[in-house]
Amino acid sequence: MPQKTSDTPMMQQYMAIKKDYPDAFLFYRIGDFYELFYDDAIKGAQILELTLTSRSHNAVDPIPMCGMPHHAVQNYVDILIEKGYKVAICEQMEDPRLAKGMVKREVIQLITPGTVTDSNVNEAKSNNYLTALTADETNQFGFAYADLSTGELKTSQLNSIEAVINEVVNLQSKEIVVDQSIDDSLQEQFKKLNIMVSHQNKIEVKSELSYLTQGLDEALEKNTVETLLTYITVTQKRSLAHLQKAVAYEPSYFLRMDHYSKYNLELTRSIRSGKKQGTLLWLLDETRTAMGGRLLKQWLDRPLIHKKEIEDRQIKVGELLDHYFERSNLQEELVKVYDLERLAGRVAFGNVNGRDLIQLKTSLRQIPKIQHVLADLDDKVFGAMLAKLDPVDDIADLIDRAIVDEPPISVTEGNVIKDGYDAQLDQYRDAMTNGKKWMAELEASERKATGIRNLKVGYNKVFGYYIEITKSNLSSVPEGRYERKQTLTNAERFITPALKEKESLILEAEEKSTTLEYELFSKIREQIKLEIDRLQKLAKQVATLDVLQSFAVVSENYHFIKPTLTKKHSIDIVGGRHPVVEKVMGRQSYVPNDVKMSNDIDILLITGPNMSGKSTYMRQLALTVVLAQMGCFVPAESATLPIFDQIFTRIGAADDLIAGQSTFMVEMQEANRAIQNATPQSLILFDEIGRGTATYDGMALAQAIIEFVHNHVHAKTLFSTHYHELTVLDQTLTKLKNVHVGAVEKDGDLVFLHKMEDGPADKSYGIHVAKLAGMPEELLGRADKILKRLEIQNKDTDQALVEQEIKSEKQPQKVSKKHSTQSHKSSEVDEQLALFQTAPSDTQGEEVLAQIRNSNLMSMTPMDVMNQLYKWQKKLGNK
């Protein structure tokens, strides 16, 4: 009976290895190919567009398989990782020619979405963070993250699931490592966000990595970092010497913005395209290095809240702004600096090659030039940074002495080490050089001796060196001169004792030379590994300098000014602009606007037409705050700002399809986050709150929110609305001010002024906006007639309701003891809804009947009828 394919020694070995990696594609090395088997092959063939075949077609149980050449494997790994899968690389651990029996194989690395270190050019300015999460018995969360390519390692303690999700989403993490303390429901939330959840319940931190957690005081943080380090060790199976000591951070040490606010403000990703273009990051990124690009994004994610740190950056930006030529020279040198952080990581991992080391040398050679540029600037401003710029010249000199200027990609096939670096290597090379010279001389002498002009001395890897003579010339060869070695179709190949001896010498020199070169390269790599800490510190200084010069370039190009930071609770921006919109539109097209909120004003209630710029006005204030607290200059003629602790936004409409929530639910949740968490030092932007529900529902909520923020939160708030009825609130809310976006009608057309003016807008101009959108004239005419009728019908009723609400705020009615007790139990929201509660009078029933008689209900939309019916019910006192 034939043996089943699955019972062969190789497939038994495969199954034993696959058992340890059930959730990963196992790339199993066989010769020059990586093969996939069973379900991996079926699924992999579909995803990677490979041909699905089977092993042993005639066997009892042919096994599905597919494969790819080993030299092309990286492309296939990248595709799988990008789609959220894990890949286990299983290599042959011994030479098949020397192996006795089955070739030994092991998984040398498990590649996951969070552990990818080989980024392409487009991702060079982005971090790839692997995160970890644990919890204790008090429901506190330990959180940690690392970027394996740069060695960055951070940790924090968070007190809510919302805070955890916010950190993970802000870091754009693709993978999170959890232990048994994290319940399934939270893991499911991560999966819905397309974040891979990996498990690491056992902690085994190697002794050489124990120092990474020595500076941590909190047990929960230390436990989380150790969980993360264990997972990294298990998956990577290689040196992690580049990992930096874990640094504990507190989110409240920075300007806090949840991921919703960052999304709404388009700090790093465009709402429309999901890409960098059209964002604040896109505007600010004039960095010249990959390190600077990543640091810029980190500064944008976490602006500062300490005045001294902010002003320190401002001073440096100002110095660079005032020295154009020095800044230009600095940029020229920074362009030649490669990614020192990731080069250090490659050195630690052991996958650095000769070209990487040349990039490292080139980068280090720029540092003295950068030092020279800084020396020409104010020593009080850049002196400390200049002192920290270590050129690491001993490593640069080592690479210069050892590595050829244009090395091959491979480090195992020779031609990497310079002549003169190692005496033994020079001897081998001399033997090869002289041997090849001897071969050339042999060819010339044999041609002369035999008279055969096309006689040649050649070489191949299988048969070694030989003398080749075509069959037509064999008769010219003296008897016994050569020893036959190989017969070809049209020629014979020969050998001589002298050629054999020389062949042995040359091949031995070539083999030993290649082996020695790799040994020398490995020693050089180990020497550099000892200086990784110096390289990483240098990288931080260069990155910081790069971001500062980027701020200076942007500030000059777009006419930004240095903002003044005040301890007062006031905002005074003159000629403020939205920097991204201005860049897209052009400076001549953009209309600047002031933002003035004294200590006595907490809320700006903004009215005006659609498309007039209300949202842009709100966003420009938030972006100005973010820029200022990053240490950058801001787009304005002048700006005096307080330092904010948090920014909350509710801008735009979007469903949360993952959580199954409507636009209105998302709107209410975002508003609630602001109301619950904001402080008097916060900034709140509310755009069109309440529009996702019925008119009076929405208006009631909008007023209640405004009153709550005014009376209890006291944060600086910009609130835009189409509910013009709310503009009377400035009569009862002393810290609220009405402003509106100017617009004028000219020849029946609407012209937006895009200029903010004091006071409320007189109307919405909705039909004019519909006209701009290209609506049919017949439709617009009908809408205008309906609008005029509704305005006549509603004017008296709405005005009476509003006036009564204002009157009740100023002169509370007397109530009986019984009613007083009931109102004590009623909620604050009920009091805020008083705007729509009126007691019926003797004449109200008659008024309603009159309106019913005069209404042409058949010409009204269903929504108009519902709203009108609601008003009649309220007027009659129905509940």
N, C-alpha and C positions, 0 to 999 in steps of 0.2 A: 504493500500500500504506500503511495507517495506521501512524503512528509508535507504537512500543512505549512504554507508560507509563514504563518504567524509563529510557528515553532522553530524557525531557523534561529541560530545564535544572534544574528544581527537584529532581528525583529524582537527577540527577547530583551536584548540590550536596550532597544528603542523604547519598549513598553515600560521597562524599569525606570528609565529616565523621565519619560512622559508622566508617569504617576506622580512625580514631585512637582509637576508644572501643569496641572489640569486646566487652568484658566488662561494658558498662553499658547501661542503658536510655537511649536518646537521646530526650529531650523536645524536639521540633523545633517552634519557634514559627512559626505561620502565622496572622497577624492576631490575633484575640482567643483563639486556641486553641493548645494544645500537642498535637502529633500524634505517634503512634507508628506505625512501618511494619514490614512484613515479620515476622520472628520476634519482634521486640519487641512488635508489636501482638498477635500470637497469644497469646504468654505473658502480656503485660500485661493483655489483656482478661480473661483467666481470673483472674489474681491480684487485679486491681482491680475486677472485676465491671463492666466497661465493655462496650458493644455493639461487636462486631467487624463492621466493614464492609469495603469495598474502594474503592480509588481508581480511577476510570474503569471502571465496570462493563462497558462495552461494548468496552474495549480488548482487545488481543491477550493481554496478561498483567496482569489486574487485581491490584493490590497490596493485601494485607491492611493495614488501618489501623484505629486507634481514637484517640479524643482526649478532652480535658477542657478546660473554660474556664480561662483563665490565672489568674483570681482564685481558683480552687479548687485550684490545682496543689499547694499545700503538703501538703494532706491525702493526696494520692496519693503524693507523694514520701516522706512519713513511713511509709506502709504498706510501700513497697518496701524502704526502709532497715531497717525493723524486721524484715523477713524476710531480711535479709542480702544485699541487692543494691546495686549502684551506680547512680546516676542522673546523666547528663550533661545540663545545662540549656543548650539552644542557643537564643540570642536573635537577633531581628532587630537588626542594628547600625545601621540607617538608616531614615528615615521612608519607608514604601512609596510615599507620594505624591510624594516627591522623587527616588526611586531611578530610575536609568536602567538598564533591563534587570532582571536578577535582583537581588532584595534581598540585600544582604550579610548573612550569618549567621555567628556564632561561638559556640563553647561558652564560657560565662562562668564556669561552676563545675562541678566534678565532686564530687557529694555521695556520701560513702561512710559505712559504719557508724561509722568512727572519726573522721570530720570533721564530724559533725552538731553544729551550734552552737545551733539553736533548740529548746531543751528545753521540754517542757510543765510545768505546775505541779507535777505529781507527781514529776518528775525534777529539780526545781530544787536539791534537796539532794544530788544525785549528780553525780559527775564522769563525763565520757565520754572515756576515755583512748585515744588512738592510740599504739600501741607500735611500736618498730623493733628489729631484731636483725641484727647482723653477727658474724662470727667471724674470728679470725686463724689463722695457721699453727700456733700452740701449742694450739689448741682452747679458747682463752678466748673468751668471748662479750661483745660490746659490746651494752648494752641501754639504750634510751631511751624516754621516753614524754612525751606532751604532751596538754593539754586545750585545744583551740582556742578554747573559749568563755571561758576564764579567763586563758590565756597561760602557764599553768604548764608548765615544761620541766625534766625531771630525767633523769639518766643514771647508769649504774653498770656495773661490770665483774663478770661472773659466771663461775664456773668449772665449771659442769656444766649439762647439759640439764635435770636435775631442778630446779635453782635458777631457770633461765629460765622453765620452765612454772609454777613456783610464783609467780613475780612476775607473770606474765601473768594467771594465774587470780585472784590476789589483787586485781589492779587491775580485774578484770572487763572486760578489754579485749575489744572486738568485732572489732578489726582489727589485724593486725601487718604491718609493712612489712619485707621481707627483701631481701637482695641475693644474688648468685650464691654467696656463701660458705656459705650455709645449705643443707644437703642436703635432698633430697626427703623422706626419712623423718621428719625433724623437722617439715617443713611439713605432712605428713600428720597428725601428732599434733595440730597446731594445728587443722586442719580437723575432726578428730574431736571437738574441744572446741567446735565451732561458732564458731570464730574465723576471720574472713576473712583470707586471705593475699594481700597485694599486693606487687608487685615494683618495686624501684627500684635499678637497677644503676649508673646514671650519677649522679654528684654534680655539681650546679651550684648552689651557694649564692650568691644575689645579694649584692652588696657591702653593701647596707644591712642584711643579716642576719648578716654575718660576725662582728659583735661578740658575738653570742649564744654563741659557743664560745670566746671569748678566755680565760675562766677555767679551761678544762679542761687538765689536765696529761697525761692518758693519751691516746695517739694513737688507741687503739681506741674510747674513749668519744667522742672528737671526730669520728671517722669515722662513728660510728653516729648522732650528733646531726645531722651534715651530710646523711646519707642521709634522715633523717626530715624535715629542713627542705626538702630538695629535693622530696620527695614532697608535702609540704604546699603548697609554692609552685606545683607543677605542677597540683595538683588545685583549689586555691582561686582562683588568678588574681586576687588582691586584696591589699590592704595587710595586713601582719602586724605592724604597729607595736606591738601589745600583747603580743607574745611576750616573755617574760622571759628573762634570761640563764640559760643551762643551769647547773644545780646538780648536782654529782656527789654521790652518796650511797652509803653502804656498808650493806647489809642488817644487818650485824653491829653497827651502831651503835644498833640498836633491839632490843626483845624479839622474837625470831624465833618465828614460828608458821607452819608450812606450811599450805597451803590445806585439807588434810584436818583439821588441828587446829581451824582456824577454823570449818570446817563442823561438826565434832563439838560444838564449844562454842556454836554458834549465836550468833556474835558479831554478824553483820549479816543473815543469812538463816536463816529457820526451816527445819529439816530437813523438817518435815511439809508446809509450804505453799510454801516458797521465797520467802516475803515477809518484810518487815521486822517485822511484828507477832510478838511472842513472842520477840524477840531482845534482847541486851544493848543494841544500838543503839536499839531501840524504847524501852527503859526510860530510857536516858540523854538522849534527844533532847528537851530543853526549850529548844532554841535558838529564837531569834526571827527569824533571818535565814537566807537560803539559803546565804550564805557560811559562816556558823557551822555549819550542818548539814553542809556538805561537809568542813569542817575537823574536826568531831567524828569523822566516819567515818575521816579520815586518821589522827587520833590513836588511834583504836580499832584500826586496821590496824597501826600502828607505835608501840606503847607504848615508853617510854623505859627506858634502863638506867643512866643516870648520876644518881647520888643528888642532886646539887645541882639539876639541872634538874627532877627530880620534886618535890623539896621546894619549889622556887620556885613551881610550880603549886599545891601544897598550901597554901602560905601565902596565895596570892591567893584560893583557894576559901574558906579559913577566914575571911578578911577580909570577903568578900561574904556568907558565911553568918551572920556576926555583925552585919551591918548590913541588916536586913530592908527598911527604908524606902528606903534608897539603892538597894538591889538592885531593888526594885519600880519606882522611878523609871527606873532603867537599862533595865529591860525595856520600859517604855512608850516610851522613845525608840528602842530597837533595833527595835521592831515597825515603825516608820516608815522604816527604812533598807532601801532596795531592794538588788538584787544589783549592788553596785558593780563587782565583777570582770567580770561578763558585760556590764554596761552599757559598761565600758571596751572590751571586746572588740567590741561592736557599733559603737562610735565608730570603732575602727581599721578594721573591715571596711567601713565606709561605709554600713551598713544601719540606722543609728540614725534614729529619727523624732522628731517633736516631743514625743510623749508620753514617749518614753524620756528626753529631756532634762529634762522636768518631773520625772520620777522621780529623775533624778540630782540636780537642784536640791533636791528635797524631802529626799533622803538627806543631802546636805551640810549642809542647815540644821539637822539633828539633832546634828551633831558638837559644836558649842559647848555644847549641852545635856548631852551625854554627858561632855564635859570638866568641866562644872560638877558633875556627880554624882561623878566620880572625885576631884575636888578636896576633897570632903568625907570621903574615905577616907584611910587612913594613907599619907602621902607616901612612906614607905620601901618600901611594898608596891606602890603603883601610880604612883609618881612617874615612873619611866622610861617607862611606857606612856602616861601623860598627855602627856609631852613629845613623843611620836611621833604623836600624833593631830593631823594637819594637816587643818583644815576645808576647804582648797582654796576659800576664800571668793571668790577672784577669778573662778573658773569659775561658782560659784553666782550671783554678781552679774551676770555676763555673760548667763547664761540668764534671770535675772529681768528684765533690761532688754530682752532680745530676743524671747523666746518667749511667746506668749499662754498664759494659764493652762489653757485647755482646747483644745489644738490638734487638728486632724484627724489621722487615721492617715497619709494621704498627705502627702508633703513637696513634691509637684510641682504641686499644684492651688491653692496660695495659702492665705491665712488662717492662716498659721503665725507670722509676724513681728508684733510689737506696733507699734501706732501710736507715732510719735515716735522709733523706733530709727534710721530712715533717711529723710533729707529727700526724696530722689527718689521713694521708695516712697510717702511721704505725698502727694506731688504727684499721682501716678497715682491714688491712692485718692480724692483730692479731686475729680479729673476724673470718676471713675466715679460718685461720690456726687452731684455737681452735675448730671452728665449724666442720671442716673436721676430726679433731682428735676425737671429740665427736661422729661423724658418725661411725668412725671405732670402737669405744668402744661400740656403740649401736649395731652394727652388731655382735660383739663378745658376748655381753650379751644376745641378742635375740636367737642366735644359742644355747646357753647354756640352756636358759629357755624353748625353744621349742624342743630341741633335733634335730633340722633340720640342718644338717651340711652344706648344700648348700644354706641356706638363705643368701640373700645379700641385702645391702643397696645401692641403685643406684641413678642416676640422669640423666634427659635429659631436654632439653630446653623447651619442650612443657608441660610436666607434673610435672617438678620439682623433689624433692626427694621422694623416695618410698622404701618400703620393698617388695622384690620379693620372692615368694615361688612357687615352681613347683607344678603342680596339683596333682602329686603323693604324695606330702607331706601335702596337705591341711588338711587331717584328723588329723594331729598332732598339728594343731593350736588350742589352747584353745578358747572356745566360748567367743566372745566379746572382745578379746584381741586387734584386729586390726579393722580399718575401711576400707572397700573395696574402691579402687581408680580406678583400670583399669583391664580389663580382656584381657589376651593374649591367643594365641592358646594353649600354653603348660604351662602357669603360670598365677598367679594372683598377682596384685600389691596392696599394702595396705599402709595406713598412720596412724599415731597416733597423738594425740594432741601435745605431746612433739616434735615430728618430724616436725609438721607444724610450731611450734614456732621457732625451730632452722632453718628451711628452710627460713622463712621470714627474720631472722637475717642475715643469710649467703648471700642470694641473694641481700639483700639491701646493704650489705657491698661490694659485688662484683660490683654491678652497680655503687655505689657511688665511689668506688675505681677507676674504669675505667674512670669515668667522671673527677674525681679529677686529675688523672694522666695526662689526656689531657690538663686540665687547667694549671697544673704546667709546662708541656712541652711548651705550648704556651707562658707562661710568660718568660721562659728561652729563647725561640726564640726571643721574643721582646727585651730582654736585650742584646742579641747578635746583633740584628739589629741596636742598637744604636752605635755599634762599627764597623760598616761596613767600614767606611772611613779608620780607622786604619788598618783593615784587607787588604783593597785594596792597601794601601801604602806599607804595608809589602810585599804583593804579588809582587809588582813592583820591589822591591829590591831583592827579592829571584830570580825572573825571570832573572833580569840583571846579577846577580852573576852566575846563571846557564848557561847563554849564554857565558859569559866570560870564565868559566871553560871549556865549550865545545870547544871554540876556542883554548884554551891551549892544550887540548887533541888532537885535530885534528893536530895542529901545531907540536906537538911532534911525533905523529904517522906517519905523512907523510913528516917530515923533512922540514917544512915551516920555513921561516926566516922573521924577522921584516923588512919591507920595509922602505926606507927613502923618505920622502915627500919633494919635492923641489918646489920653486916658479918659477923655470926656465921652459921653454917650451921644455923639453927634456925627453926622455925615455931611461933608461939604465938598461936592465934586462939581467943578465948573468945566463945561465942554467935554463931558464924558462920552466915550465911544465904545461900541462893541467891537473889539479888535478883529475878530474873525470875519464878521459881516463886512467891516470896513475893508479888510484885505480883499474880499471877494468883489465888493462893489466898486472899490476905488475911493480914495480919500475925498475926491471932489464930489462924489455922489452922496456920501454919508452925512446925515444931519446930526451933529452933536447935541447932547442934552445935559442939563444940570441935574444933580440929585442933591437936594438940600433937606436934611432932617435934623433939626436942632435937638437939644436935650429934651425939649418939651413935646416933640413929635415922635411917636412910635410907629404910626401907621400912615402910609400913603395909599389912599383909595383911588385907583386909576380907572378912569372910564374913557371911552373913545371907540371909534369904528373898528371892525375887524380889518386886519392887514395894515393897520395904521402904525404899528410898532410897539404896542404895549408889552408883548412878550420879550421883544428885543431889548427894550428899556430895562426890564427886570433882570434879564440875563446879563446885561452889560454891567450892572452893579455887582452881581455875584462874581463875574469874571475879574472885575477890577479888584475885588476883595481877595480873590485867590492869587492873582498876580502880586498884589502888595505883600501878602503874607508868605509868598515864596521868596521874597526878596528882590523881585523884579520891579522895574518901573511900570507905570500904568498909562493907559490911553486917555488922557485928559489934558486940559490946560492947567489945572491945579487940582489937588485932591488932598483932603484931610479926612482920615478914617480912624475909627476905633479898631482895636484888635478883636475880632470875633472868635468865639470858641466853636461854633457849629454853623453850618448852612443847611437849611431844609428847603426843598423845592416841591412844588406841585404844579408842573407845567406840562401841557400837552395831554393828549388822550391816548391811552393804550390799554388793551386787555392783557391780563396775565393768563395766557392760555394754559400754561403749565399747571398753575394752581386752580384753574377753572374759575377765574374771577373776572367779573365784568369791568368795563372802564370805570363805572361809578364806584364799584367796590375798591378798585385800586386807588381812585381819587380819594376816597374816604380814609383808606389805610395810610396813605402818604400824609394827608392832613393830620390824622391822629398822631402819627409819629412826631410831627413837628410840635403839636400842642402838648403832648405828653413829655417830650424831652428837651424842648427849647428852654433857654435861660434868658435873662435880660441882655446877655452878651451875644446872643445868637442873631442870625439873619434868616428871615423867612420870606419865601416868594410863593404866593398863592395866585395862580392864574385861572380865572373863571371857575372858582369853586361852586359846586351846586348845579352845573349845567347838565349833568348826566341824569337828572330825574325831572319830575314834573315841575312846572314853573314855580309854584308857591312852596313846594317842598324845598326846592333848591334855594329860593330866596330866603326861606326861614333858616336853613342851615348856614348860608353865607353870613347872614346877620349874626347868628348865634356865635359862629366862629370868630368873626371880627370882634364882637363884644368880649368873648372869652380871652382872646389874645390881648386886647386892650386892658382888661381889668385884672388879669391874672399872670400872663406871661411876660409882657412888657418888652418883648424882643422887637428889634427893628424889622418892620414888615411892609412888603409891597403887595397890595391886594388888588388885582385887576378884575373888573366885573362888567357884565352887560346889564346887571340889575340897577338901573338908574334910580330906582326907588331908594336904594341904600345910601345915596349921596347925602341924604338929610341927616345921617348919623353924626356928621360933624357938629350938629347942634347939641348932642347929648354926650358924645365921646370927645373929651377935651384934647386928647393926644392923637386924634385922627385929623388928617388933612386931605381935602379933595384936590386931585390934579387930573388933567385930561390931555389927550393927544389932539392937537388942533387939526381941524379939517374944514374946508370951505366948499360950498357948492358954486360952480361956475358954469353958466349956460346949461344947467340941468345935470352937470356931471360933478362927481365928487373929486376933490383934489386933497390928498393927504399932505399935511405940512410936516409930519413926523417930528413935531416939536411939542415938548411937554409944557403945558400951561397950567396956572393955578385955577382951581374951581372945577366943578363937574361938567361933563359934556352935556350938550342939550339933547342929543339923540344918538341912536346907534348907527344910522346910515346902512342898515343891513341890505336894503334893496339896491342901494348904490353899489355895494360890494358885489351883489349878485350880477349886476349889470357889467361890472368889470370882469366877472368870470365868464361872460358871454351868454348869459341866459336869454331865451327868446323874448322879443319885445312884448308879445301878447301876454306872456307869463308875468313879466315885470309890471305891465300896466294893471293886470288883475291884482297883483300883490299890493300895489300902491293904493288901489281902491279899498281893499280889505283893511290895510293898515290905517287909513284915515277914518274908516268907520269904527274900528276897534279903539283908536285913540279917543274918539268922541265918547264912546260908550264907557270907557274905563277911566277917563280923566278924573271925573268927579269922585267916583268910588275910591280909586286908589289914593287920591290926594287926601280924602277924608280919613282913610285908614292910617296913612302915614302921620297926618297931623294929630290924630288921636293918640298914636303910639308915642309921639314926642311929648304930647301933653301929659300922658300918664307917667312918663319918665320924670318930668319936672314936678308934677303935682300928684303924688300917689293918692288914690282914693281911700277913704276910711273903710275899714272892714270890721265886721262883727268878730267877737271872740271865737265863735265857732268856725268862721271862714279863716280867721288867722291861724287857728290850729291846723286846718287842712292845708293852707298854703305853706306852713312850715314843713309839712311832709312832702310837698310837691318839689320836683327837681328844678334846678336852675334853668334847664333847657325849656321847661314849660313857661317860665317867666320871659325868656327871650323870644318865645313864639307869640308874645302878646301883640306883636304887630298885626297879626291876622285874627285876633279875637275881639269882637265888638258886640256889645249888648244890643239887642234889637230894640228899636224905638217904635212908637205907634205908627209912624208913617213909612217904616221900611217895607212892610208888606205891600203897600200901595206902589211904592217906587219899583219894587221887583216886578209886580204885575205889569206896570207900565212899560218896563224894559222888555219883558217877554212879548208884549203886544207889538212893540216896535222893532223887534229883532227879526232879521231874515235868516233863520237858522239853516235853510237849504243852501245858502250861498257860503256858509262857513265850513271850515275844515273840521273833522272830528276833534282834533286837539283844541281848536278854538272853542267849540261847543262845550267840551269838558271843562276848560278853564272858566268859561262864562258861568256854567252851572255851579262850579265850585264857589265862585264869587257870590252867586245868589244864595247858596246854602249858608255861607258864612254870614251874609247880611241878615238872613232870617234867624240866625243863631243856632242852626242845626249842627250837631256834632257827629 
